Amino acid sequence: MTIGQRYLCGPMPIDADPVGVALSGGGVRAACLGLGSLQVLEEQDVLGRARHVAAVSGGSYIAAAFMAARSIEGGSEARRPVEERPWSRCSPEELHLKRNLHYLADNLNDLLLGAAVYLLGLILNLVPFAAAMTAAGVGLGWSYRSSGFLEVTADGVQPGRPGLRLVAIGTLILAGAGYEYVRSTPDRGRANRSAYIVVSASALLLVPDAVAALVAKRPAGVDWQLGIVQSALLLGLALVLTRVMLATQWSAAVRRFDRVVRSVARLILAAAVVAAVSLPFLYCCALGADLAWWPATATLALSGLVLAFAGLFVHANNTSLHYLYATRLDRAYVVRAGSDTRTAVHLSELTLHDLPPAPGTPELVVCSAVNLRARESALGESCGPFVFCHSMVGSSLLADEDHDGYVASDELFGKATAQARKSLATLIAASGGAIAPNMGRYSSLGTRLIMVILNLRLGYWIRNPVNGHGRRSNGTLARGWHEPGPLGSFREALGNLSIHHHYLFVSDGGHWDNSGVLELLRRRCSTIFFCDAAGDAGRLGNLLRLISLARSELGVEFDSTERLLNDTAPVVRLNFRYPDDPDDVYGRSLLVMRTFMSPEMPADLIALSRTSSRFPQHSTLNQFLSSRDVDAYVSLGRWLAREAVRRADLPAQQPAELRLPPVRRGTVHRAG
């Protein structure tokens, strides 16, 4: 029996209706909504009969703390009265959160410390790039001079042998075209490799012309680089002004002008990225062409030593913002609040191994996204699902003929005490790592290169459960060589991430499915309570994405009607069916809790939504909500959950006689 069969199906009561709870992403807004929903679901005894709680990004902040408090000590917390449990209404944990709403930067000292950590990581991240660029530029420049492609004269650097280089480029293009013509079977991988070879070799043959143009003497008073900077500043000022005018609801003409400015800004940004990468490289080529053989050799040797040192001791997880982000989340979302910081229980002190499902305690499923090449992902969107839970870790995309894509969490992480790389704080930081060079369908070449250069990375590198979990090396040097270092950063910059690499880059679960419901469908839940903190105007972004993914990935069909597009009810019940259900029977229920306001809600929530406050649609990027807004979101989550339970009409709970359900079509289960 494979891991997927054993855990994705799991033991299920024969006559019971499997219940699942999903908390969507949405930053602090989603965490507060999820807290109120979990409190009511527990008070109504719905959480006690649920099998799984799946959470994404901001929802995972509170879900991890809430469920960890009930899983530790053998689930003893779940046997206490509801009002005495951690994270219950007005509990010390909830009050602790309200006192730590500025957890990302609590004060000036905290802000300065965070800035210092970022700058240190930025330097350590840029040094390998600079060493690689220096080595490549000096080596190529010296080679160009030796081959006659670059000539150093009293007037500067001049390109040499243009005819030979043009003939070589033409030959490469014809050879590539001929290879495409004579291939008997289509192979996208080989086609991409051949095209890459042709383009790269042709570009290298044109580098001497670019080097000569860059270092050539220019007329006095003409500095085109400064002109680009000035133009970018003016364009940025225009963009800010149009943003202000749009906020005051100016005319449609201003909106059209804003779109034009933003389009030009993207072009300027792309040009700036290309210049930032190519200009230092070309200068290094000019330097290499001007050096004698021994300074060039010394430069190459020094660059190689820097790269080797960085590869062994400077790892991508340690230099990124991930660790800083995880420690900040660990500060606010405590598992159990104590009289002081020494007696509190934090997420960084617990691992997945500490969260076994106990009677009355569902299993926590932390939903993330794994970044891949576009051709390796299910929908060509350069990402796919990746989950962490006590039972298993992995993704259906990693499945092959010999493996279902999942391994037991103990096998991947071990059973050791909590460490930064294994703790729950690390996992929820990965699930909430919305800012990263590779963000699935949100990635682009320009933003990817800029984020790699600026070291803006909240995601996490993790050993591949299929291809990398067995590489447990002994010794500091051996372990360091296998950790993702400069090579991992280079792959991030190029978007060359693959399921076949020994390490995978995991980021925000919202890059794939921001609802968390998909993993509950994969686990065959029949009644699902979905707390949706979508921030789009129609509150349909998460829902429409879910319906599409459920159909294409699992074969699950929803009985969604056209009225859903115009329905502004806070709680909506959607029926669905699994592929092996009768075609005309939609007997499963999804209870969607949305942030639409209703006259039946408490008057203070309605009044707050009509003031200048952005409640209930604060931006996901706003991580500094006031205590008033936090209280309002928690209260809204409680109201939505009560209404959802009322509309769910759950059947009475039956005796827990267990069986293992058969493998069904439309899931990732494979025969054992």
N, C-alpha and C positions, 0 to 999 in steps of 0.2 A: 504494500500500500504506500503510495507516495505521500509527501507532505501535504500537497494540495488536497488530496482525497481526505486525509485524516483530519485536517483542520478547517478547510473551507466548508466541508459538509458538517462535520462534528456530530456529536450525539444530540439527538433532537427528540423531545417528547412526542409520542405518536399523535395524541389528540390535541396538542397545544398549538397555539398560533404564534410562531416565532416572531418576537418583537425586536426591532432595532431602533436606535436613536442616532441621528446624524446632526452634527453641528458644522455649519459651513464656515468658510473663511470670511475675513472682513476686519482684521485687526482687533483693537480693543472693543469696538462696537460689537463684533461677533462674540467676543469672550463674555461680555456683560449680558447680552441676550441669551447666550448659552447657559450662563449661570442661573438666570431666572427660570429658564426652561427645565434644567436638571433638578432644581429645587422642587418645582411643582410635580414633575414626573416621579420623583422619589416620594413625595408626600401622598400622591395618588396611587402608590404601589405599582406604577408602570415600570419604573426603572428596575425594580426588583425582579421582574419577570422577563426583562430584556436579555437577549443573548450577547449583543454587541453594542458598543457606543463608538461610532466612527466620527472622527473629527479632522478638520483641515485648518491649517494656518491659525488664525485667531481663535477658532473654535477649539483647536488642540491645546491652547494655553490653559483654558479652564477645564477641559475634559481630562487632561493628564493629572492636574492637581486634584480634581474632584474624585476621579476614579481611583487614583493612587491612595487617597486617604481611606478608601473603603476596601482596598485590596491588601494593604499591609496588615501584618499580625493575623493572617489567616482569615481576613474578612470580619474581624471582631467589631470593627466600626459599624458594619451594616446591621449588627444585632442591637445596637444602641437605639434609644428613641430618636426619631427623626430630628427633633429640635435640638438634640445634643450632638449631632454628627458634624464633622468638619464641613465647612462651606454651606451649612444650612442657613436659613434666613437669619440675618443679623448675627451671624457667627463671628468669632474672632478672626477667621480667615477672610471673610468678606470685608470686615473693618480694616484689616491689614492691607487689602488691595486698595481701598479708598485712601489710605494714608500713603500709598506708594504709587500714585497715578503717574508721577513723573519719574518712573523707574529708569528710563533711558538716560536721563541726565537729572539727577536729584538736586544738585546744586552746582555752583561754579567750579568747585574743586573736582567734582565728579565729571563735569563736562571737559575740563582740562585734561584729566586723566584719560578719558576716552579718546580725546584728540591726540594725545601722545601715543597711545596704543595704536591708533590708526596710522599715524605718521611712521612709526617704527615698522608696522606691517607693510606700508607703502614702499618704504626704502628696501626692505628685504624682498619685496615682490619685484621691484624694478631692477635690482642689481643683476639677477640672472638674465633678464631681457637685454640689459645694456651689455653684459658680457657676450651673450650670443650674437647681438648685432655687431659688436666690435670685431669678434672673431670672424664672422661671415664677411663683413665689409673689408677688413684688412686682408683676409685671405683671398677674396675675389680681386681686390685692387692689385695686389702683388701678382696674382695669376694673369690678370689682364695686361699688366705691364710686361710680364715675361713673354706672353704670347703675342705682343704687339697690338692688342686691341685698345690699349691706352698708351699714349705717348706723352711724357713729361718734357716740356720745353720751357724756354725762358718766358714765354708768354702765357704759360699755364698748362693745363691738361687738355690734350686734344684726342679725339677718337681716332683709332687706327683701323686699317683694313676694312673699310665699310663694305666693299664689294663681297669679300669672303663671308662676312657676317650676314649680308642679305641673302647670299646663296644658301647658307646654312639654314636660315629661317625658312626660306622657301622649300628646301628639302624636307625639313621637319614637318611642315604643313602638309606637303604631298604624301609623306610617309604616313602621317596620322589619318589622312583621308583614305589612302589605300588600305590601311589596316581596317578601317570601318567598312570598306567595300567588300573585302574578301572574307570577313568573318562569317562563319557558317551559322552560328547560333547567337542570338542577342544576349549579351551579358552586360548589365548596367555597370557593375563594378569595374570590369575591364575597360569599358568605354570611358568611364570617369578617369581611370588611371591613365589611359593613353592620352586623353585630352589634357589632363593635368601635366603630363610630361611635356607635351608639345607647347603648351602655354608657358610653363615655367622655363623651359630651355630657350624659347624665343625671347622671353622677358630678360633673361640673363645676357643674351646676345645684344640687347638694346641698352643695357645698363651703361656701357661706356659713353654713349651719346648723352644720357641723362646726367652722368657725372660731369662731363665736359660743359654742359649747359649750366649746371649748378655753380661750378667754381669759376666760370668765365667772368672776365671783368665787365661790370655794368656801368652805365653812365652815372656820374656823380649826382646825388640827390634822388635817385630812384631806388626805393626799397620796397619791393612788392610784398615782402613778408609783413612789414609793418602795415601796409595798405590792407592786407587781408584781416589783420587784427582789428584795425579801425572799422572796417566794414562790418565785421562780426559784432562789435560793440554797438554800432548804430542800429544794426538789425535787431539785436537783443533789446535795445531800448524801445524800438518800435513795437516789438512783440509784447513787452510789458504794458505799454500804453494801450494797445488793442485789447489786452486781457482786462485791463481796468475798465475800458469802455464797454466791453461785453458784460462785465459784472453789473454795470448800471443799465443794462438792457438798451443799448443804442440800436441804431437802425440795421437793416439787413445788409446795407452797403458796407458797414463796418465789419460785419461778419464775413463777407466775401473778401475784404481786404485782409482780414485776419488769416484766412485760409491761404492766401497768396504769400503772406509774410512767413507763415509756418512752413510752406513748401520751400521757399527760398532758404529758410533757416536750416532745413534738413540738408539741402545741397551744400551750404556753407559748412555744416557739421561734418558731412562726409569728406569734403575737401580738407578740412582741418585734421581729421583722423588720418587720411592718406599722407598728408604732409608730416604729421607727427611721427609716423612710422618710417616713411621713405627718406626724408631729408637727413636724419642722423646716419642712416645706412649708406646713403650716397656720399656723405662727408667721410665716412670710414673707408669707403672704396677709394676716394681721392687720396686719403692719408696712406692707405696701403700701397697705392701706386707710387707714392713719393718716398717710401721707406726702402732701406737696403734690406738684404735678406735676413740679417741677424736681428735688427729691431722688429721686423715683421714676425720672425719666429718667436721672439720673446713675448710679443704682444699676444700671439696665438696661445702660447703656453700659459701665460697668466690668465687669459680668459677661460681656458680649459680648466685650470685649477679652481677658479671661481665657480664655474658651472658644476664641477664635481663636488665641491664643498656644499653648494646650495642643494644639489640633488640628494646628498646624504643627510644634511642637518636642517635644511630650511624647507618645511613642508607646507603645502597649500592650505591645509586646515588650520595650521598654527599662525599663519600670516594674514589670514582673511579676517573679516569682521564677525565671523560666525561665533567665535568664542566669546567676544565682547557682548554680542547679542544674546547668547545663551545665558551668560551670567546676569544680564539685566532682567531677562524674563524670570530667572530663578529668584531674583530679589522680590518680585511682586506676587508671583503665583506660588505660594507656599502650599505644601501638602497639609501641614498642620501648624498653626500659629502657636507659639509659646509665649511665656512671659517676657522673654528677650530673644535675641537672635541665636543664642547658644542652645536654647531648648526647642526652637522651631525645627520642623522637618522640611527639607527643601527637595526640589526635583533633582538637583545635582547629586543627592545622596542615594537615589534609587535607580535601578535599572529595570529593563523589561522582565528580568528574572524575578523581581520582587512583586510583580503584578499578576499572580495566577488567578484565573477566574474562580470565585468562591460562591457558595450558595447565596443567592440574592444579589450577586455582584457580576454584572456583565463584563465581557472582555473589552479592553480598550484597543481600538484600531487607529493608529496614527497614519493618516494618508498624506503621502508626499508624491513628488513626480521625479522620474528618472529621465535625464536628458540624453538623447541619442542622435544619431544621424537620421535625417529625414526618411531615408529609405528603409530604416530599421524599425520605425515606429508604426503603429497600427494605422494611423490616418495621415501619415506623411507630415506630422506636425512637430517633429524633432523631440518628442517626449512621450511618456507613457506613465501608467500608475506604478507606485512603489509604496509598500505598506510595512509598518512596524507593529508588531503586537507580541504578546507573551508567547504565543504558539509558534509564530513563524515570521520570517522577514523575506521579502522578495517581490517579484513582479511576474505577471503572466507573460510579459514580453520576453522574459529570459528563458521561456520554455523551449525545449528542443526534444529530439527523439529519446534522449536518455534522462531528461530532467524536466520537472514541471515548473521550474522557475522559482521555487521557494525552498528555504531551509529552515530548520528549527532555530529559533533565536539564540538558544544556548550554544548551538554549534557554531554560529557566526561570531557571537560576542563573547562566549564563555560565561562562566558563572562567578567570576571574580566580583569583588566589591566595586561599587560605583567609581568610575573614572570619568573624566571630562568627555572622552570619546565614546562612552557607552551609556551615559546617564540619560534620564528622561529629559532633562533640560536641553541636551544636545539634539534629541529627536524632535522635540517641538520647535526648536530653533530652525532645524532643517525643514520641517513642515511649513514653517512661516517664513522661509527665506525667499521672499518675493523679489528681492533685488539681487540679481546675479547676472553674469555675462550671458549664460545660457538659460533662457526662460521659456523653453518649449515654443509654442506658437507665437509668443510675444517677442521672440528674439529677432534681431536684425544685425547685419554686419557692422554698421556704424556703432550702435550702442554696445555690441559685444566687445569690440576693440577698446572703446573708451572705458568700459567697466573693468576690463582686464588691466589696462594701464593704470587706472586710478584705484585698483584693488577694491572695487565695490562688489563684495561677494558675501552673501549671507548663507548660501547653500553649504553642503557638506559632502566631502569625498568619503565613500564607504567601499569596503571590499565587495567585489562582485560575488553574490551568493552562489553563482554557478561556476564561474571561471576563476574566482580569486579567493574563495574562503579557505582553500587548502594551503595557501602560501603563508604559513606561519614560520617565519625565519627566526633563528636564534642569533643573538648578537646585535649590538647597536648599529653597526654598519650595514649588516644584511637587512635589518628591518627598515633602516633609513632609505636604502636603495629602492625598496619596493613601495615605500610611501609616495603618494603623488607630490612631486616637487615642481621644478621648472617645466618638466615635460607635461605635467598636468595643466599648468597655466598656459603653455603653448597650445595644447589641444583645446582649451577653453577659447582662446583667442580665435582659433581657426574653425571652431564649431565641430571639431573632429572627435566627437565622443561616441563610443560604441559599446554595445552589449558584450563584445568580445574582449574588452580591456579588463585588466585585473581590478581596476577601481572604477566606480561609477559616481557621477556627480548627481546628487539628489537635491532638489530645490522645492519651492512652495508647491503644495498639492494643488493649489488653484491654477497652476500652469496646465494641468490636465483636467481635473474635475474639482471645482470649488465647492461642491455640495457634500461630498463624503457618502452620498447615497449609493453610488455605484458599487462600493465595496460591500454594502449591506445586501444589495441585490446579488452580488457574487456569492454571498453566504446564505442565500435563500430565505431571507426574512420576508414574512407575509404582511406584517403591519409595521410601517416605518414612520416615526415622528421626525420631521425634518425642520430644524430651525434655520431658516434662510435669511442671512444678513446681507443679501445682495444690495449693492449701492446704486444700480442703474435705475432710471426713472420709472420703468415699467415693472421692476422687481422680477424680470423674467430671464435675466442673463444666466443664472445658475440653473434654472429649471429647464430652459430650452436646451442648454448644453447637456444636461443630464438625460433628457429624453432621447437626444440624438446618440449619445454614447451608449446608453442602455440598449438601444435598438441595434446599433452596428457591432457592439462588442459582445453582448450577452444574448441578443435576440429577445429582449424583454420589450413588450409593447404596452404603451399607456393609452388609456381611453380618454385622451385629452380632446376637448371640443373647442370650437372657435371662440366660445365665450371666455376661455381662459385668457385670451389676449387682451380683453377689455375688463376683466374681473379685478376689482380692487378690494375684495374681501381679505381681511387679515389672515384668515385660515381657510385653506382650500383643500378639499379631499379629492385626490385623483386615484382612480382604480387602475390596476395594471395586472398583467398575467405573464407567467414564465413560458418559455417555448414549449414545454411539455404539458401545459394546461390546455383545456379545450379552447378552440378558436374563438368561441363566442362568450367565454366566461372570463370576466375581469374581476376575479374574486379577491385580489390583494389590494391593500390600501396604502397610499402615501399621504400623510397629513402634513401639508406645507404651511409653516408658520412664517408670515411675511410682515414687514414693518409698515404696512398700510395702517392708517389711523381709522378708528371707528367710533361712532357716537356712544357705543356701549362701554368704551374704555374709561378709566378714571379721569376725572375732569382735569386734574393737574397735568396729566400727560397730553391731553388735547390742547390745553392752554400753552404748554411749552412748545408744542409743534407749530403754534401760530405766532410765536415770538420770533425775534431775530436769530435765535438759536437754530442750528441746522438739524436738530433732533427731528425725526429719527434717521437722518441721512448724512451723518458726519462722514467725512472722507476716511477711507481705509488708512491713508497715510497719516492721519491725525492720531498720534499715539499719546496725546496729552489732554484727554478729556477731563472736565471738571467733575467734582464729586456729585454735583447735581445731575449732570448728564449720565454718569455711571448709574446712579440710583434710578434714573428714568428708564434706562435700557434694561436694567435688571427687572424693574416692575413691568415693563412691556413684555419681556420674556416670560414672566410668570403669568400674565394675562393670556398671552398666546397659547401657552402650554395648557392652561385650564380649558380653554376653548377647544383645543385640539383633542384632549382626552374626552371631552363631552361628545365631540363629533366622531370619535374613533369607534365607539360602540364595541369595545373589546369583549370577546366571549369570556366566560368564567374559566379560570385556570384549572387544568386537568391534572390527574396524577402523573408524575414524571417517570413513566416507563420509557426506557431509552431504546433507540435503534439507530443504525447508521443508514441514512438514506442512500439510494442508488445514485450513480453518476448520471448527470443529466446533460442534455445537449444545451449549448449556449454558455457553458461555464468553462473555466480553465482546467477542470479536473481531468486527469489522465489515468488510464488503467495502471494499477500497481503491478 
